[in-house]
Every structure is written in structure tokens, then in C-alpha cells.
Amino acid sequence: MFHGKLLTPYYKTDVHRKNFPEPPPNLIDGEEEYKVESIRDHRKQGRGYQYLVEWKGYSDETWESESNLKNASKSLQSYKRRKNLQ
């Protein structure tokens, strides 16, 4: 046992690594697959769009083409309906 006054709050700095490890990706047919938490934004890219994706369990967001989101079609269609992209 120890006294609670001995504890100090955690402050994120460049020295510390992430508090919690990110989960490993699922392997489907030998390829890594991640779950989409939400689609946050879109931008025009060539003839199509790229989508800003928040990944479930990860702190990073990435821009992805529609072809990279083929297994997240429900999330993508829902986003397109909300933004009138259809």
C-alpha cells in the first residue's frame, strides 16, 4: 500500500510514448484490416474523393481512397448520405 499523495498526474510529453498500445490489425486472407471508427471529412482527389478516416483503437487519422474502404461500405455510404455526395 502507499499513500495517494505520492501520486503525480500524467502529462503527455514528447519523451513519453503512448499510454496504451494500439491493437494489432485483423488478418483477413493474409492482409491487414482495420475497423473504421468514423469518416470525418473528404477532399477531391483526381476523379474521385479521399476520405479522412478515424480508425477504431488508433489515435491517428489517415486520408484513404474509396477503394481502400471497400469493407467499410456502411460507414462510407452513411457519410455520403450525410454530406449529399451521392
C-alpha positions as CSV (number, residue, x, y, z in Angstrom):
1,M,0.0,0.0,0.0
2,F,1.0,3.6,-0.5
3,H,-0.5,7.0,0.2
4,G,-2.4,8.7,-2.6
5,K,-0.4,12.0,-2.1
6,L,2.6,10.2,-3.5
7,L,1.0,10.0,-6.9
8,T,1.5,12.7,-9.6
9,P,-0.6,13.4,-12.6
10,Y,0.5,12.2,-16.1
11,Y,1.2,14.9,-18.6
12,K,1.8,13.9,-22.2
13,T,5.2,15.0,-23.5
14,D,7.5,14.1,-26.4
15,V,9.6,11.9,-24.1
16,H,6.7,9.6,-23.1
17,R,5.4,7.1,-25.5
18,K,1.7,6.4,-26.0
19,N,-0.2,5.4,-22.8
20,F,-1.8,2.3,-24.3
21,P,-0.6,0.1,-27.1
22,E,-2.6,0.1,-30.3
23,P,-4.4,-3.1,-31.1
24,P,-2.9,-5.3,-33.8
25,P,-4.8,-5.3,-37.1
26,N,-7.1,-8.2,-38.1
27,L,-5.7,-10.5,-40.7
28,I,-8.2,-11.4,-43.4
29,D,-7.0,-13.5,-46.3
30,G,-3.4,-12.7,-45.3
31,E,-4.0,-8.9,-45.4
32,E,-4.2,-6.4,-42.5
33,E,-7.6,-5.0,-41.9
34,Y,-8.6,-2.2,-39.6
35,K,-12.0,-1.1,-38.3
36,V,-13.3,2.3,-39.2
37,E,-14.5,4.3,-36.2
38,S,-15.8,7.2,-38.3
39,I,-15.3,9.2,-41.5
40,R,-14.5,12.8,-40.6
41,D,-14.0,14.7,-43.9
42,H,-13.5,14.3,-47.6
43,R,-11.5,16.1,-50.3
44,K,-11.4,15.9,-54.1
45,Q,-8.5,13.7,-55.4
46,G,-8.3,13.2,-59.2
47,R,-11.7,11.9,-60.4
48,G,-12.8,10.8,-57.1
49,Y,-12.6,11.6,-53.4
50,Q,-10.4,10.8,-50.5
51,Y,-11.9,10.4,-47.0
52,L,-10.4,11.3,-43.6
53,V,-10.8,8.1,-41.6
54,E,-10.6,7.7,-37.8
55,W,-9.6,4.1,-37.1
56,K,-11.0,2.2,-34.1
57,G,-8.4,1.9,-31.4
58,Y,-5.9,4.2,-33.0
59,S,-5.2,7.9,-32.4
60,D,-4.1,8.6,-36.0
61,E,-6.4,9.6,-38.8
62,T,-5.5,9.0,-42.4
63,W,-6.7,10.0,-45.9
64,E,-7.9,7.0,-47.8
65,S,-9.3,6.5,-51.3
66,E,-12.7,4.9,-51.7
67,S,-11.0,1.7,-53.0
68,N,-9.3,1.3,-49.6
69,L,-12.7,1.4,-47.8
70,K,-14.4,-1.4,-49.7
71,N,-15.0,-3.4,-46.5
72,A,-16.4,-0.3,-44.7
73,S,-19.2,0.3,-47.2
74,K,-21.8,1.0,-44.5
75,S,-19.7,3.8,-42.9
76,L,-18.9,5.2,-46.3
77,Q,-22.5,5.2,-47.5
78,S,-23.7,6.8,-44.3
79,Y,-21.1,9.5,-44.6
80,K,-22.0,10.2,-48.2
81,R,-25.7,10.5,-47.3
82,R,-25.0,13.0,-44.6
83,K,-22.8,15.1,-46.9
84,N,-25.0,14.6,-50.0
85,L,-22.2,13.1,-52.1
86,Q,-24.4,10.5,-53.8
